[in-house]
Amino acid sequence: MTPRRAADSAQRDRQENRRERLGGLGRARLSFVHAVIGLAVLVLIGALLGLALARSVGRGAGHAEPLPEAPFAGPDADLALPDFQATPLPTIDDPFAPTPTLVVARPAPFPTGLPTPVSRAGPAAQGPFELGGQVAYDFRHAALMQRAGMTWTRIEVTWRPGQSTSLAGREIERAQRAGFKVLVSVTGGERRPDDIDYEAFVEFLSALARYGPDAVEVWSEPNAPDRWPQAEIDGGVYLRNMLAPAYNAIKAADRSIMVISGALRPMGDGSESVFYQQMAAAGAGNFLDCVGVRYLAGGAPPAENVGLQQVWQQPVEALRKPVCFVAFGYLSAEGYGEMPPGYEWASGTTAADQAAWLADAVRLARDNPYTRLMIVWNVDYLTWRQEEPAAGYALIRPDGSCPACDALGAAMSAP
């Protein structure tokens, strides 16, 4: 080998050795990087597992004991609804025992086909029980009404399409000047109507609300064929066509006005309960502040009258709203002679009975948180005729006395 070739060979050997050293160093560095990455991944996985375990322990620490398992009741058993406990009606010492338990259903979606309520109940719908009386013409007996604990009065308005609200407005202003809150009951003037102009009626209520009544009853006896189209007697129809739009119109004018559903006529066949259930199923609870009811009798005291119990409880069971008695009274023929035919059931009722029974009813109402208002029908009517002995219901008796005034005052002022 020549010296030159020997030198070239040595040079190649040195370059090869250098490449081997650099390669080994690169591989060592790469192995070190891989090791570091692997260790970091292991640390991260460990941290995540530790965090999950900590959270699980944290959640478990909130319960001192495990929740008990519900016993299996079988495939056909009703499911309990723990968030909606059944609430019994308030127990009233005597007449309404045993009191049925209200059944609270699962909350349903907002019914379709109804407008959105524009407002919730205003201040008039809230508060303690209050008493009122309906007068015949004026407030000449205002002092006696106040002695009886009355702070409300009721005005009846008979509506026809195209009718002005001016007369009703003047009556509202007169009652308020006399110092009384005002319930206006508006119903149709046509007997056995084939149809009702619902839009015109709602417009009338909207205009009436601008006079500032304290409460409005939307129609009267919508379950009676002489007051409502017979083919449309249905609680859902009443709600959709009249009550819901009337509620929104009244509240848009003045949200403080208490909106009362039309009091049903006692039909004696149980259909009132069905009507209330139809209203409830259609969503009526969103479109009324108080359920209107009426009770005019005279044959027995309230503690002994099953009919009064039903009038009181049926709407509360169905709608879970307070009741407002738009007309409540006991008939007595004392001072007027013989009771007209058809009213013999009240023949034995004296003026003293009337006073005592009204006071008893007020005491029951005051003890019942589901009763918001009671309007006594009536204060001073003078009509005594066969078809309607209205004067027999009056607090002011033929001799000018008012035995019920002091009895009611005592009932209203009792602690």
C-alpha positions as CSV (number, residue, x, y, z in Angstrom):
1,M,0.0,0.0,0.0
2,T,1.4,3.3,-1.0
3,P,1.7,6.1,1.6
4,R,-1.1,8.0,-0.1
5,R,-3.5,5.1,0.1
6,A,-2.6,4.4,3.7
7,A,-3.4,8.0,4.5
8,D,-6.8,7.8,2.7
9,S,-7.6,4.6,4.5
10,A,-6.8,6.1,7.9
11,Q,-9.0,9.1,7.1
12,R,-11.9,6.9,6.2
13,D,-11.5,4.9,9.5
14,R,-11.6,8.2,11.5
15,Q,-14.7,9.4,9.8
16,E,-16.5,6.0,10.3
17,N,-15.6,6.0,14.0
18,R,-17.0,9.6,14.3
19,R,-20.3,8.6,12.7
20,E,-20.6,5.7,15.0
21,R,-20.0,7.9,18.1
22,L,-22.5,10.5,16.9
23,G,-25.1,7.8,16.1
24,G,-24.8,6.3,19.5
25,L,-25.1,9.6,21.1
26,G,-28.3,10.4,19.0
27,R,-29.8,7.1,19.9
28,A,-29.0,7.7,23.6
29,R,-30.6,11.1,23.4
30,L,-33.7,9.7,21.7
31,S,-34.1,7.0,24.3
32,F,-33.8,9.6,27.0
33,V,-36.5,11.7,25.4
34,H,-38.8,8.7,25.0
35,A,-38.3,7.9,28.7
36,V,-39.2,11.4,29.8
37,I,-42.3,11.4,27.7
38,G,-43.4,8.0,29.0
39,L,-42.9,9.2,32.6
40,A,-44.9,12.3,32.0
41,V,-47.8,10.3,30.5
42,L,-47.8,8.0,33.6
43,V,-47.8,11.0,35.9
44,L,-50.7,12.6,34.0
45,I,-52.7,9.4,34.1
46,G,-52.1,9.0,37.8
47,A,-53.2,12.6,38.5
48,L,-56.4,12.2,36.6
49,L,-57.2,8.9,38.4
50,G,-56.5,10.7,41.7
51,L,-58.8,13.6,40.9
52,A,-61.7,11.3,39.9
53,L,-61.3,9.4,43.1
54,A,-61.3,12.6,45.1
55,R,-64.5,13.8,43.5
56,S,-66.2,10.5,44.1
57,V,-65.2,10.6,47.8
58,G,-66.4,14.2,48.0
59,R,-69.8,13.4,46.6
60,G,-70.2,10.5,49.0
61,A,-69.2,12.6,52.0
62,G,-72.5,14.6,51.6
63,H,-74.6,11.7,52.8
64,A,-74.3,10.4,56.3
65,E,-76.1,7.3,55.3
66,P,-77.1,5.7,52.0
67,L,-80.7,6.4,50.8
68,P,-83.1,3.5,51.6
69,E,-84.4,1.6,48.7
70,A,-88.1,1.9,47.9
71,P,-89.9,-1.4,48.3
72,F,-91.1,-3.0,45.2
73,A,-94.8,-2.7,45.0
74,G,-95.5,-4.7,41.9
75,P,-95.8,-3.8,38.2
76,D,-99.4,-2.5,38.5
77,A,-98.8,-0.2,41.5
78,D,-99.2,3.6,41.2
79,L,-95.9,5.5,41.2
80,A,-95.4,7.8,44.1
81,L,-94.6,11.4,43.4
82,P,-92.3,12.6,46.2
83,D,-92.2,16.2,45.0
84,F,-96.0,16.7,45.1
85,Q,-97.5,15.7,48.4
86,A,-101.2,15.5,48.6
87,T,-102.6,18.4,50.7
88,P,-105.8,17.9,52.7
89,L,-108.4,20.6,52.7
90,P,-108.3,22.5,55.9
91,T,-110.3,20.9,58.7
92,I,-113.2,22.9,59.8
93,D,-114.4,21.9,63.3
94,D,-117.6,20.2,62.3
95,P,-119.4,20.3,59.0
96,F,-116.8,19.1,56.5
97,A,-115.4,16.1,58.3
98,P,-114.2,13.8,57.0
99,T,-112.4,16.0,54.6
100,P,-111.4,14.5,51.3
101,T,-107.7,14.6,50.3
102,L,-106.7,16.6,47.3
103,V,-105.0,14.6,44.6
104,V,-102.1,16.4,43.1
105,A,-101.3,15.3,39.6
106,R,-97.9,15.6,37.8
107,P,-97.5,19.1,36.3
108,A,-98.7,19.1,32.7
109,P,-97.2,21.1,29.8
110,F,-98.8,24.4,29.2
111,P,-102.0,23.7,27.3
112,T,-102.0,24.4,23.6
113,G,-104.5,26.8,22.0
114,L,-104.4,29.2,24.9
115,P,-102.8,32.6,25.1
116,T,-99.9,33.2,27.5
117,P,-101.2,34.7,30.8
118,V,-100.2,38.4,30.8
119,S,-99.9,38.6,34.6
120,R,-100.1,36.7,37.8
121,A,-102.5,37.5,40.6
122,G,-102.5,41.2,41.7
123,P,-102.8,42.3,45.3
124,A,-106.6,42.1,45.3
125,A,-106.5,38.3,44.9
126,Q,-104.2,37.9,47.9
127,G,-105.0,38.6,51.5
128,P,-107.3,37.5,54.3
129,F,-111.0,36.6,54.0
130,E,-113.3,39.6,53.4
131,L,-117.1,40.0,53.6
132,G,-119.4,42.1,51.5
133,G,-123.1,42.6,50.7
134,Q,-125.1,43.4,47.6
135,V,-127.5,46.4,47.8
136,A,-130.7,47.0,45.8
137,Y,-130.3,50.6,44.8
138,D,-127.9,52.7,46.8
139,F,-125.8,52.7,50.0
140,R,-128.3,54.2,52.4
141,H,-127.5,51.2,54.8
142,A,-123.7,51.7,54.5
143,A,-123.4,52.1,58.3
144,L,-125.2,48.8,59.0
145,M,-123.0,47.1,56.4
146,Q,-119.9,48.3,58.0
147,R,-121.2,47.3,61.4
148,A,-121.6,43.8,60.0
149,G,-117.9,43.8,59.0
150,M,-118.6,44.3,55.3
151,T,-115.9,46.0,53.1
152,W,-117.1,44.8,49.6
153,T,-120.2,45.2,47.5
154,R,-121.3,43.5,44.3
155,I,-122.7,45.1,41.1
156,E,-124.5,43.0,38.4
157,V,-124.1,44.1,34.8
158,T,-126.2,42.6,32.0
159,W,-124.2,42.8,28.8
160,R,-125.3,43.0,25.2
161,P,-123.1,43.6,22.1
162,G,-122.5,47.2,21.5
163,Q,-123.3,48.2,25.1
164,S,-121.5,51.1,26.7
165,T,-119.6,50.8,29.9
166,S,-120.5,54.3,31.2
167,L,-123.4,53.2,33.4
168,A,-121.4,50.4,35.0
169,G,-118.6,52.8,35.5
170,R,-120.8,55.3,37.4
171,E,-122.0,52.5,39.7
172,I,-118.4,51.5,40.4
173,E,-117.5,55.1,41.3
174,R,-120.5,55.4,43.5
175,A,-119.7,52.3,45.5
176,Q,-116.1,53.2,45.9
177,R,-117.1,56.7,47.1
178,A,-119.2,55.0,49.8
179,G,-116.1,53.2,51.0
180,F,-116.5,49.8,49.5
181,K,-114.4,47.6,47.3
182,V,-116.4,46.5,44.2
183,L,-117.0,43.2,42.6
184,V,-118.6,43.6,39.1
185,S,-120.4,40.5,37.8
186,V,-120.9,40.7,34.1
187,T,-123.2,38.2,32.2
188,G,-125.2,38.0,29.0
189,G,-128.6,39.5,28.6
190,E,-129.9,36.9,26.1
191,R,-131.8,33.9,27.4
192,R,-130.9,30.5,25.9
193,P,-128.4,32.0,23.5
194,D,-127.4,30.1,20.3
195,D,-124.0,31.8,20.3
196,I,-122.0,34.5,22.1
197,D,-119.9,37.2,20.5
198,Y,-116.9,36.4,22.7
199,E,-114.7,39.1,21.1
200,A,-117.2,41.8,21.8
201,F,-117.7,40.6,25.4
202,V,-113.9,40.7,26.0
203,E,-113.7,44.2,24.6
204,F,-116.4,45.3,27.0
205,L,-114.5,43.8,30.0
206,S,-111.3,45.5,28.8
207,A,-113.1,48.9,28.8
208,L,-114.8,48.2,32.1
209,A,-111.5,47.4,33.8
210,R,-110.4,51.0,33.2
211,Y,-112.9,52.2,35.8
212,G,-110.9,50.3,38.4
213,P,-113.2,47.7,39.9
214,D,-111.5,45.5,42.5
215,A,-112.8,42.3,41.1
216,V,-114.6,41.1,37.9
217,E,-116.7,37.9,37.6
218,V,-116.5,36.7,34.0
219,W,-120.0,35.7,33.1
220,S,-122.5,33.9,35.4
221,E,-123.6,30.3,35.3
222,P,-121.8,29.2,32.1
223,N,-123.0,25.6,32.9
224,A,-126.7,26.5,32.5
225,P,-128.5,26.2,29.1
226,D,-130.4,29.4,29.6
227,R,-127.2,31.3,30.1
228,W,-124.8,29.5,27.6
229,P,-125.2,27.8,24.2
230,Q,-126.3,24.4,25.2
231,A,-124.1,22.5,22.7
232,E,-121.0,24.3,24.1
233,I,-121.5,23.7,27.8
234,D,-118.0,22.6,28.7
235,G,-115.4,23.9,31.1
236,G,-112.7,23.8,28.4
237,V,-114.9,25.8,25.9
238,Y,-115.7,28.4,28.6
239,L,-112.0,28.8,29.3
240,R,-110.7,29.0,25.8
241,N,-113.5,31.2,24.3
242,M,-114.1,33.5,27.2
243,L,-112.2,33.2,30.5
244,A,-108.6,33.1,29.2
245,P,-109.0,36.1,26.8
246,A,-111.0,38.0,29.4
247,Y,-108.3,37.4,32.0
248,N,-105.6,38.8,29.7
249,A,-107.7,41.8,28.7
250,I,-108.5,42.7,32.3
251,K,-105.0,42.2,33.5
252,A,-103.6,44.3,30.6
253,A,-105.8,47.2,31.8
254,D,-105.1,46.7,35.5
255,R,-103.3,43.8,37.0
256,S,-104.5,44.5,40.5
257,I,-108.1,43.5,39.5
258,M,-109.1,40.1,40.9
259,V,-110.5,37.9,38.1
260,I,-113.2,35.5,39.2
261,S,-114.5,32.7,37.1
262,G,-118.2,32.6,36.5
263,A,-120.1,30.9,39.4
264,L,-121.8,27.7,38.3
265,R,-125.5,27.0,38.9
266,P,-126.1,24.1,41.2
267,M,-127.7,21.6,38.8
268,G,-128.3,18.7,41.3
269,D,-126.8,16.1,39.0
270,G,-123.1,16.4,39.8
271,S,-122.3,18.1,36.5
272,E,-120.6,21.0,38.3
273,S,-117.7,18.8,39.3
274,V,-117.3,17.6,35.7
275,F,-117.3,21.3,34.6
276,Y,-114.5,22.1,37.1
277,Q,-112.5,19.1,36.0
278,Q,-112.8,20.2,32.3
279,M,-111.6,23.7,33.3
280,A,-108.6,22.3,35.2
281,A,-107.6,20.0,32.4
282,A,-107.7,22.9,29.9
283,G,-105.4,25.0,32.1
284,A,-107.8,27.3,33.9
285,G,-105.6,27.7,36.9
286,N,-103.4,30.1,34.8
287,F,-106.4,32.4,34.0
288,L,-108.2,33.1,37.2
289,D,-107.5,34.4,40.7
290,C,-110.5,33.0,42.4
291,V,-113.2,30.5,41.6
292,G,-116.7,32.0,41.7
293,V,-119.3,30.0,43.6
294,R,-122.9,30.8,44.8
295,Y,-125.0,29.4,47.6
296,L,-128.6,30.4,48.3
297,A,-130.5,28.2,50.7
298,G,-132.5,28.4,53.9
299,G,-133.4,24.9,55.0
300,A,-130.5,24.0,57.4
301,P,-127.5,25.6,59.1
302,P,-124.2,25.4,57.3
303,A,-122.8,22.7,59.7
304,E,-125.6,20.3,58.6
305,N,-125.7,21.0,54.8
306,V,-124.0,18.6,52.5
307,G,-124.7,20.8,49.5
308,L,-122.7,23.6,51.0
309,Q,-119.8,21.2,51.5
310,Q,-119.8,20.3,47.9
311,V,-120.1,23.9,46.7
312,W,-117.1,24.7,48.9
313,Q,-114.9,21.8,48.1
314,Q,-115.4,20.8,44.4
315,P,-113.7,23.8,42.8
316,V,-110.8,23.7,45.3
317,E,-110.2,20.0,44.6
318,A,-110.2,20.5,40.8
319,L,-108.5,23.9,40.5
320,R,-106.5,24.4,43.7
321,K,-107.6,28.1,43.8
322,P,-109.5,30.0,46.5
323,V,-113.2,30.4,46.2
324,C,-115.2,33.6,46.1
325,F,-118.9,33.4,47.1
326,V,-120.4,35.9,44.7
327,A,-123.8,35.3,46.3
328,F,-124.5,33.7,49.6
329,G,-127.7,33.9,51.6
330,Y,-130.4,32.2,53.6
331,L,-134.1,32.7,52.9
332,S,-136.6,33.6,55.6
333,A,-140.3,34.4,55.1
334,E,-140.6,36.0,58.6
335,G,-142.5,39.3,58.2
336,Y,-143.7,38.5,54.7
337,G,-146.3,35.9,55.3
338,E,-146.6,32.6,53.5
339,M,-143.6,31.2,51.6
340,P,-144.2,31.2,47.8
341,P,-144.6,27.8,46.1
342,G,-141.4,26.1,45.3
343,Y,-139.6,27.6,48.3
344,E,-141.3,25.5,51.0
345,W,-137.9,24.1,52.1
346,A,-137.3,27.4,53.9
347,S,-140.7,27.7,55.5
348,G,-139.4,27.1,59.0
349,T,-136.5,29.4,58.8
350,T,-136.8,32.5,61.1
351,A,-134.9,35.8,60.9
352,A,-133.0,34.7,63.9
353,D,-132.0,31.5,62.1
354,Q,-130.9,33.5,59.1
355,A,-128.7,35.7,61.3
356,A,-127.2,32.8,63.2
357,W,-126.5,30.7,60.1
358,L,-124.9,33.6,58.2
359,A,-122.6,34.2,61.2
360,D,-121.8,30.5,61.3
361,A,-120.9,30.4,57.6
362,V,-118.6,33.4,58.1
363,R,-116.8,31.8,60.9
364,L,-116.3,28.7,58.8
365,A,-115.1,30.8,55.9
366,R,-112.6,32.7,58.1
367,D,-111.1,29.5,59.3
368,N,-110.8,28.1,55.7
369,P,-107.7,29.4,53.9
370,Y,-109.3,28.5,50.6
371,T,-112.1,31.1,51.0
372,R,-111.2,34.7,49.9
373,L,-114.5,36.5,49.7
374,M,-118.2,36.2,50.5
375,I,-120.8,38.5,49.2
376,V,-124.1,38.2,51.2
377,W,-127.1,38.3,48.9
378,N,-128.6,40.6,49.8
379,V,-128.7,43.7,52.1
380,D,-132.0,45.5,51.4
381,Y,-134.0,44.1,48.4
382,L,-137.8,44.7,48.7
383,T,-139.2,42.4,46.1
384,W,-141.4,39.6,47.4
385,R,-143.0,37.7,44.6
386,Q,-143.8,34.1,43.8
387,E,-141.0,33.6,41.2
388,E,-138.3,35.3,43.3
389,P,-138.8,36.2,47.0
390,A,-135.6,38.3,47.0
391,A,-136.7,40.3,50.1
392,G,-136.7,37.1,52.2
393,Y,-132.9,36.9,51.7
394,A,-132.4,40.5,52.8
395,L,-130.5,41.4,56.0
396,I,-132.8,44.4,56.5
397,R,-136.1,42.8,57.7
398,P,-139.6,44.3,57.0
399,D,-139.6,46.1,60.3
400,G,-136.3,47.8,59.5
401,S,-134.3,45.7,61.9
402,C,-131.1,43.9,61.0
403,P,-130.5,41.0,63.4
404,A,-127.8,39.6,61.2
405,C,-125.7,42.8,61.2
406,D,-124.6,42.4,64.8
407,A,-124.1,38.6,64.4
408,L,-122.0,39.1,61.3
409,G,-120.0,41.8,63.0
410,A,-119.2,39.6,65.9
411,A,-118.2,36.8,63.6
412,M,-115.9,39.1,61.6
413,S,-114.3,40.6,64.7
414,A,-113.7,37.4,66.6
415,P,-110.0,36.5,67.1
